[in-house]
Amino acid sequence: MNTTDHGPEWSLETGGNANVIVLSGDWIAQQGHIPDFPSDGLRQARPGQPLAFRTDGLGRWDTGMIGFLWALKQGAAQAHLDLDTETLPDAARKLLDLLPDRPAPHGPPPRRRFAPLAAIGGSTIDGLTEIGTVTELGIETARGGMASLTGRGRMRLTDLMSNIRDAGPSALVIVSVVNFLVGAILAFVGAVQLRKFAADIYVASLVGIAMVREMSAVMTAIIMAGRTGGAYAARIATMQGNEEIDALTVFGIPVSSYLILPSILSLTATMPFLYLYGSLVGMLGGFAVAISMLSVTGAGYLHQTLNAVALDQFAFGFVKSIFFAILIGLTSCRIGLRAGRSAADVGVAATRAVVVGIVGVIALDAIFAIIATTIGL
């Protein structure tokens, strides 16, 4: 028998055909009077008899009593006594049933073995799996787009127009500033060398070809990956945390058509025009530097640019910008869908989408450079 002077009390009665634990008083953890169950608390219990409870005098209780009962449950398991919890309050019985007979052992953490081949293989399998998932997501989105063209899709026109406004007109300022400065920087760099050979006029060719063929498409895609791709990932990750994605799934609304398709279509529709606009602004930046620092006239700069930049260069950059848009849209939405459900996961998803988008754009641009060299473009 063991009692405390204040608050909760317990005792062990061994009469009859059962061992009975008598609980009385208020078992409130905040009062600081919860007794500890001793290791030999069941020393006087009759072996082979079940251990029951009597709670006639039990008052208020909280998790403090559950902690005491868990220690009692572990002691009963060590003494090979069956625990009869039928007389406990329903809530206390359900909580106690969730607790194991003994706490999980705390052994030393497993030692990490040096297995480079296993790590490389696991990373390769994970990468291929993710590529397959993104490809499947792209196929589902394409099917949703075809269904929308026939009037059987789930995409809302208001969502598409809202995404186009965010991805297009709202991005004009930052696209203008970045591409203008890139064109100006190219002109500065070219002027340093070309001035030595009295070839100032070829700064126009350098800026025009560089902006149209590479820099405008890549810089615009990087801007959209950081601005729009991160926003897509954060938005979908927030919906994931708020269980809105689960609600769409329950109602049978395909996420690929309802969320992902408007995002990808908006980027695909606006990126080529942003590329063309960025190319013109970049050449304007080179024009400003050439006119102010070099012995080049405005008409000469314009004439040299028109002669140097062919239409197939614009077509090449135009096609690249479309693929960049699809890449940014798919990867950003995929990262948002696989995000966790906490507030911190939203920031992680946005950061990951920006990083993956920028790296993916540069890698895809390298592939296009190899293709252009192979076909002689």
Buried (B, 14 or more C-beta within 10 A) or exposed (E): EEEEEEBBBBEBBEEEEBBBBBBBBBBBBEBEBBBEBEEEBBEEBBEEBBBBBBBEEBEEBBBBBBBBBBBBBBBBBEBEBEBBBEBBBEEBBEBBEEBEEEEEEEEEEEEEEEEEEEEEEEEEEEEEEBEEEBEEBBEBBBBBBEBBEEEEBBBEEEBBEEBBEBBBEEBBEBBBEBBBBBBBBBBBBBBEEBBEEEBBBBBBBBBBBBBBBBBBBBBBBBBBBBBBBBBBBBBBBBBBBEEBBEEBEEEEEBBBBBBBBBBBBBBBBBBBBBBBBBBBBBBBBBBBBBBEBBEBEEEBBEEBBEEBBEEEBBEBBBBBBBBBBBBBBBBBBBBBBBBEBEEEBBBBBBBBBBBBBBEBBEEBBEEBBEEBEEEEB
